[in-house]
Amino acid sequence: MGFVRKTPAGTFRACWRDPAGSQKSKSFRTKREANAFLVEVEGGLNRGTYVNPHAGRTRFGHFAEQWLATRTVEARTAERTLSMLRTHVLPKWGDWPLGKVDFMSVQEWVTGLGRELAPTTVAKCYQLLSMILRTAVQARLIAINPAEGMKLPRDRSRDVRPITISREDFFGRLLPAVPSRHRGIVSAAAGAGLRWGECAGLTWSSVDLDRALLRVVQVAEETHGGIVLRPYPKSRAGVRSVPLPGFLLSALRQLQAEAGDPDPRTLIFRDRVGRPLRRSNFRRRVWLPSLVRAGLLGQVLNTGQHRYRAVWPDREGVEWSAEFTTEREAVVCVATRAVGGMRFHDLRHAYATWLVTDGVPINLVQRVMGHEQASTTLNRYTHTPDDYAARVLAAFDSSAASLLPPAENPPPESGLQGDGDDL
């Protein structure tokens, strides 16, 4: 049992023993405050939720260092976390005692970040702060997480739907515009629904060309120090086998023939000197110029007399143009300056949409996509086709006519003879 005693200075000291049996105390101006505090302490001891009132003096920055040291995450995740912590979180909270971090201060910080950073970045900064404070609660340094229930700026980028290219445009426009040595990786995304990291980490040992089957078992993960091959995909369901359609099988056979007799451990998609592909380099040098040449991002017009006009939209939708003496310069200009266009990941969206549109059961689509839940496949990777109204009507038009009975004399108004009541 705790007790309250008066000190020579005229204050009142609440005394108690913590779960380890150590004597603890805290002084108050009045006896009523000391007794009220002691009731809270003893309640926490009885419920097993006791928090040392002096533990909140630990500096946030010091605790964040301990938190980082105890984490076991992928190299890229650790790199992003440390960068965000140093850039956005510690400058504000590093010197704050954990017990002094309060709800309104966190909300003010989040609102301030929203004026300078993108909503997704604000959300990640907030999640990092909240995660550290939640660990402090578990470590019994603070009683509650003061970062819970924050109002975050709305992420309007989620309102933008992915661009789902039609098969006609993919085979007729995009794929021919991709340089021949890179058509294989584009075909892998559109013909097997692979993520970028799964494409970049694909080795010849994971492909069975005789059985037309591809197995996803590792991914390439980019860090500032280079590209790390991780021997497992994004989730448990990510380990999967995917059948190879004809166009992807042909592209892989051609790459194998060009490589001679490649080592099974060799990456299928590499740069010119044999290194793993970097996503940012591929996007800048291959993907965006291919979209421009395919007419899927901006325009390059041949105006005659060896002149080419580059036309592109900016972020506000305003159209700009410039003239060049070579088509290559015009393509590079549009690829560099145009806003919008397909992402490489949109080919994965298209793959799932094509399968669902063709009637492949959703559980099979879920399996080849590598999703844990079928709801993820339905909500995120399938989209309404432009001709959805015609498809809905066609489902009834073909069958309803044959099922309806032949036209006959209509039945009487009432089937009951002599009953004059209105129905």
PEQUI-V678763 format. One record per backbone hydrogen bond with DSSP energy under -1.0 kcal/mol. NH is the residue of the N-H (numbers start at 1). CO is the residue of the C=O. E is the energy in kcal/mol with one decimal. If there is no record, write none. Layout:
nh = [NH NH]
co = [CO CO]
e = [E E]
//
This chain:
nh = [3 5 7 10 12 13 14 15 16 18 21 24 26 28 34 35 36 37 38 39 40 41 42 43 44 45 46 47 48 49 55 57 58 60 61 63 64 65 66 67 68 69 70 71 78 79 80 81 82 83 84 85 86 87 88 89 90 93 94 96 98 99 100 101 106 107 108 109 110 111 112 113 114 115 116 117 122 123 124 125 126 127 128 129 130 131 132 133 134 135 136 137 138 139 140 141 148 156 158 159 160 170 171 172 173 174 175 178 182 186 187 188 189 190 191 192 194 199 200 201 202 204 205 206 207 208 213 214 215 216 219 220 221 223 226 228 230 239 242 244 249 250 251 252 253 254 255 256 257 258 259 266 268 271 274 282 283 284 285 286 287 288 290 291 292 293 294 295 296 299 301 303 308 309 310 311 312 314 317 320 322 324 330 331 332 333 334 335 336 337 338 339 347 348 349 350 351 352 353 354 355 356 357 358 359 360 364 365 366 367 368 369 370 371 378 379 380 381 388 391 392 393 394 395 396 397 398 400 403 404 419]
co = [15 13 11 7 28 5 26 3 24 22 18 16 14 12 30 31 32 33 34 35 36 37 38 39 40 41 42 43 44 44 52 54 55 96 94 59 60 61 62 63 64 65 66 68 74 75 76 77 78 79 80 81 82 83 84 84 85 89 90 93 58 56 97 98 102 103 104 105 106 107 108 109 110 112 113 113 118 119 120 121 122 123 124 125 126 127 128 129 130 131 132 133 134 135 137 136 145 154 155 156 157 166 167 168 169 169 170 175 179 182 183 184 185 186 187 188 188 195 196 197 199 266 264 203 204 213 208 242 206 240 230 197 228 226 223 221 219 236 214 212 245 246 247 248 249 250 251 252 253 254 255 263 202 275 271 278 279 280 281 282 282 283 286 287 288 289 290 292 291 311 309 307 324 301 322 299 320 318 314 312 310 308 326 327 328 329 330 331 332 333 334 313 344 345 345 346 347 348 349 350 351 352 353 354 356 355 361 361 362 363 364 365 366 366 374 375 376 377 385 387 388 389 390 391 393 393 394 396 399 400 416]
e = [-2.0 -2.1 -3.0 -2.1 -2.8 -3.2 -3.0 -3.1 -2.4 -2.3 -2.7 -3.4 -1.8 -2.9 -1.7 -2.7 -2.5 -2.3 -2.2 -2.1 -1.7 -2.3 -2.6 -2.1 -2.3 -2.3 -2.2 -2.1 -1.1 -2.1 -1.8 -1.5 -1.9 -3.0 -2.4 -2.3 -2.7 -1.6 -1.6 -2.6 -2.5 -1.9 -1.1 -1.1 -2.6 -2.1 -2.3 -2.5 -2.3 -1.9 -2.4 -2.5 -2.3 -2.0 -2.6 -1.3 -3.1 -2.6 -2.5 -1.5 -2.8 -3.0 -1.7 -1.1 -2.0 -2.5 -2.4 -1.9 -2.6 -2.5 -2.1 -2.3 -1.8 -1.0 -1.5 -3.0 -2.3 -2.4 -1.8 -2.3 -2.6 -2.5 -2.0 -2.3 -2.9 -2.2 -2.0 -2.3 -2.3 -1.7 -1.8 -1.7 -1.9 -2.0 -1.6 -2.7 -1.4 -1.1 -1.1 -1.4 -1.1 -2.3 -2.6 -2.3 -1.9 -2.5 -3.1 -1.1 -2.2 -1.4 -2.3 -1.8 -1.5 -2.0 -2.9 -1.2 -1.3 -2.3 -3.1 -1.3 -1.4 -1.7 -2.4 -1.5 -1.4 -3.1 -2.3 -2.5 -3.0 -2.8 -2.2 -2.2 -3.3 -3.0 -1.2 -3.3 -3.0 -1.1 -3.4 -2.5 -2.5 -2.4 -1.7 -2.3 -2.3 -2.1 -1.9 -2.4 -2.3 -2.2 -1.7 -2.3 -2.8 -2.7 -1.8 -2.5 -2.7 -2.1 -2.8 -2.4 -2.5 -2.5 -1.7 -2.0 -2.1 -2.6 -1.9 -1.5 -2.9 -2.6 -2.8 -2.0 -2.9 -3.1 -3.5 -2.8 -2.3 -2.2 -1.7 -3.1 -1.8 -2.8 -1.6 -2.6 -2.4 -2.1 -2.2 -2.7 -1.9 -2.2 -2.8 -1.7 -1.6 -1.0 -1.2 -2.6 -2.3 -1.9 -2.4 -2.9 -2.0 -2.4 -2.6 -1.7 -1.6 -2.4 -1.0 -1.9 -2.7 -1.3 -2.1 -1.9 -1.1 -2.1 -2.2 -2.9 -2.2 -1.1 -1.4 -1.9 -2.3 -2.3 -2.4 -1.4 -1.2 -2.8 -1.5 -3.2 -1.4 -1.9 -1.3]
//
